[in-house]
Amino acid sequence: MKIVHSDQHQGHDPQQFIVRGRLKRSNEQPERATRLLTAAQGAGHTVLAPDDHGPGPRAAIHTPQYLHFLETAWERWQQLENASDEVMPNVYPFPGQPFTYPEHLVGQAGYHMGDNACSIGRHTWQAATAAAHSATHAAELVLAGERAVYALCRPPGHHAYTDRANGFCYLNNSAIAAQHLRQRHARVAVLDIDVHHGNGTQGIFWRRKDVLTLSLHADPHVCTPYFTGHAHEHGEGEGLGYNINLPLPRGTGDEGYLQTLHQALTHVRAYAPGALVLALGLDAHEHDPYRMLAVSTPGFARITAEIARLGLPTVLVQEGGYLGDDLGPNLVSALRGFESVA
């Protein structure tokens, strides 16, 4: 399988991550991509650098106001008195309450950054745009006739909304790929198998019926993002019925996961899309640092083989999956499983 990847991600190494009140280095580190790339190359996959596809693909998903903020925030932050090395919000708008878009950068940070897991450093914009180019390039290759292409994106994207960063994510690579595939396909499905709910992707397509969004993830009653990912969330307006969440109990292993996956695939087949985006999180693994689900390394091959049986042109987009000895083998297993289905 062809792999699209940019080394521009390396400059993005966020040092500020607040979890349960403690400041620590982010779990989303450059070594993640290094391990994934090394494993994929070792398994014989061909690695390509993405072309620069310009601002169009990201602008088709994200608002101009948000894109301007992401591009300029770090340099403007450095002009503030006593500012930290990375942009980190300390004030947020209240949900459901009237507000005015702030002129001050500190207020803009609170508006455009949804949590304390998406600090912005000197090279975050370059890394995020390169990841978006990788997803776009993979979609281009699929449109040109490739059966499946894997975009090794870093930073990941599925928590990013149209105008908000969230959960290590800045530009929504999976949504960008799906929108790009819409150039040729009337209907596209996004299937998210990351351990965390793809809340940004859900939000982006919430009122649309041309993109079906499905997410299998750890139960948000006990797992971030908490506020979204519940089974009753089905979309609104034209999008009503085109958003499907399948939350899983903590500790779900291979067999339970596959049973729920079959439900998701039934929905995909009924929707009859022309192409698929697989948001490939590897953090459902039993030894991932988050320890929410318990999929085995061979289990990833079984999961992706079932998805490949849909017979759809597919863009696989890297989402989560964090540092550990199993990270590379999990990717190799997932790619092998997909390719095992003729």
N, C-alpha and C positions, 0 to 999 in steps of 0.2 A: 504494500500500500504506500502511496506517496504521502509524505509528511511535509507540511509547510510550517516553517519556524523561523523566527527572527532573533538574532542575538542582541537586539536592541533592548530586550527585557532586562539585561544584566545590571543596568544602571539603576533600576528600581529596586531598592532594598529597604523597605520601610522599617524604621526602628521603633515607632510608637504604636502600641496596640494595648488598649485598656480592656481588660477582661476581669469581671468580678472585682472591679476596683483596683486592680493591680496593673501597673505599667510594665510592659515587657516588649521584647522584639516580636514583630509580626510572625505568625506561622507561615505566611506566604513569602517565602524566601527564594532567591535566585537558584539555589541548589535544587529546588523542586524540578525546574525545567532541565537543568543539567542532568539529573538522574533519569528523567523521562527520555531525553534525547539520546543519552548513552545507551539506554536499554533498547530503544527503537533501532538505533544504528546497529547494535550488536545482533539484533534479530533479522537484519538484512533489509530494512526498509529504506527507501530512497528519500533523502531530505532535500527540500528546496527552500530557497529564500523567497519571501513574497515580493511581488512588485508593489510599488507605491500606487495605490488605487485612488489617491486623492481624497478630498474631504467628503465626496458624495455619499459613499456607503454609511459612514457614521452619521452624517447629517440627515439621512433618511430615517434614523431612529432617535437621535438625540436633539434637543432643542438648541438653537443658536446661542441662547443665553448660557446654557450649561457648558457647551463646548468652549465658549470664550472663557468662562470661569476656569475650567480645567487647564486650558492652555496657558493662562496668565497668572493663576493663583500663587504659584510658588514664588515667582519674581516679585509680585506685589506684596506678598507676606514678608519678604525680607526687608521691606521698607518700614515695617511697623516697629515701634519701640519695644524692646525686650521680647521679640518674637522668637519662637522655637525654630529649630532647623527644618521642621516639616510642618505643613499646614494641618492643624488639628482643631476642630470646632469645640466651643465651650458653651454655646447657646443655640437653642433650636426653636422653630416655630411650634405653637401648640396645635395638635390635630383638631380640625373642625372649627378653628377660630379665625376670624378675619385677620389678615396681616398685610403689610406692605413689603414688597421686595426691597431688601436693605441696600443702601448705597455703600455702607461700610463693609470692608472685606471680611471682618470677623462675623458679621451677620450673614454675608453670602456663604461663608464656609458652613455655618449652621444650616442654611437652607439647602445647599447642594451636597452635603455630606451627611449621610443618614445615621452614622454611628462612629465609634472610635476604632474601627478596624480598617479604615481606608485613608490613612494619612497620605498627604501629597508631598513628595520630595522633588529634588531638582530634576530628575529624569523620569518622573512618573508619566508625564504627558507623552514623551517619546516612546516609552514602553507600551502604554495603552494603545496608542495609534498603530504601533507595529503589530500588536496582537490583533487589532481590528483588520489590518491589512492581511494578516495571515488567514483569518476566517474568510475574508472576502476572496482571497486568492484560491482557497480551497473550494469555495462555492463556484468560482469561475471554472476550475478544472472539472468539477462535476457537471456544470452546464455544458462543457465541451465534450463530455462523453465518458469521463471516469465514473466507474461504479461507486467508488467511495474514496474519500480523501480525509486525512486526519490533520486538523489544524492544532498544532501544539502551542496554544495561546498562553501567554503569561504577561501581565496579570490576567486572571480569569474574568468572567463577565456577567454571569447569570443573575447576580444580585443588583446590578446597575439598572436604574430606571431611566426614563427619558431625560430626566433633569436632576438625577441624584446618584452619587456614588454610595456604595454600601458593601459591607462584608468582603473586603479585599478587592472589590470590583469597581471599575471606572467607566468603561465602554462595554456595552453588552454584545460580546462577540457572537453568541448564538443567535441573538435577534438580528444582528447585522447580516449574518449568513442567511438566515431565513428570508429576510427582506430581499436580499440579492437574488435568491432562488426564485422569488416571485416575478422576476423579469420574464420568466418562461413558463412558470407553473401557476395555474389559477389557485391552487391550494397547496400549502406546505404545512407539515406537522413538525413541532419541536417536542422531542421526548427527552426529559431531563432525568438522569439517574444519579445525580449528585446526592450525597447524604442530606444536604440542606435544600429546603424548598427554593425553587427558582423564582423568587418573588419579583425580581426586576423584569424577567421575561413575562411573567403573568401580568404585571402592571402594564407593560408596553402593548400587549395584544388583548387586553381586557375587554375592549369594545369592538373587536374585529373578529370576523368569521372566516377570513381568508387564511388565517394561521391558527391551527389547532395547537394548544399548549397542554402538555401532560407532564406531570411531575410525580415521581416516586421518591419519597424522602422520609426521614425520621419524623415521627409524630411531633408537630410544632407545640404541643402542650408541654413537651420536655426538652425541646431543641430549638435553637435559633433558626429562623427569624421570629418565632413565637406568634407574631401578629398575623401572619399569612400562612397558607399551605394547608388549611383545613378543608375537609372533604366537601363542605357545603358551598365553597367558593366556585361559582360556575361562569363568571363573566357577566356583562351587562349590555343592554341594547342589542345591537346586531351580534355581539359576541356572546350572548347568553347561550350556554350549552357548549361553548367551544373552549372552555377551560376545565381541565380535569385534574384534581389532586387525589393522590392515593397514598395517604400517610401510613407509615409502617410502625408497629410497636418496637420499642427499643430492644435490641438484641436479635432482630430478625435475621435468620441465616439464609443459605442458598435456596432451600425448598420453599420457604415462605415468600421469599423475594420473587422467585420465578412464578409462583401462583398469582401474585399481584401483577407482575409484569404481563402475564397472559391477559388479564383484564384490560390493561393499557393497550396492548396490541390489538385487541378486539375493537376498541374505539378507533384506533388508527385505520384499521382496514375499513371500517364503516365510513370513515371520513373520505377515504380514497384520495389521498394527496398525491401530487406528482413527484414530490421529493421530501426527504426527511433531514432534519438536523438532530443529531444525537449529542446532547450536552453531557459529555462523558466525565462525570465525577468519579474518582477512584477512592473517595473517602468513606464509602460504605463498607470498606474492608474491615475485617475483624480486628486487625492490629493498627489501623489508622489512629493517630493521636486523639481523634474525637471519640472513638469507641462507642458510637451510637448504634450502628448495625453490625452484622457479623458475616458479611459475604466473604467467602474464601477466595484465594487467588484463582483456582480452577473455576470457581463460580462466575467470575467475570467472563470467561470464555463461553460459558453456558448462556449467560445473559445476552451477550452481543450476538451469539449465533441465532438465538430466537429473534432478535431484532433484524438481523440480516435476512431472515426468512420472509420478511415483508417484501423483499425484492425491489426496494426503492433506491434510487440514487440518493446517496447519503453523505452529508458532511458531518464528521465527528469533530467536536470542538472540546478541547480540554478545559475542564472546570476545576473542581477541587481534587484533593489527594495530597497528603502532606508527608513530611519527611519521615522516612523509616526504610528499613531494608526491603520491604515488600513493594515499595512504590513502583520501581522499574518493572519487576516481574508482573505486577498487576496490569500495567499497560500492555506488556507483551502478550499476556493472556487475553486481554480484551481484543486486541487487534487480531490475534490468531483465531479467536472464536468467530469474529466477523468474517474473516477470509475463508474460514472452513466451509462456509455455505456457498455452494456454486450458484 
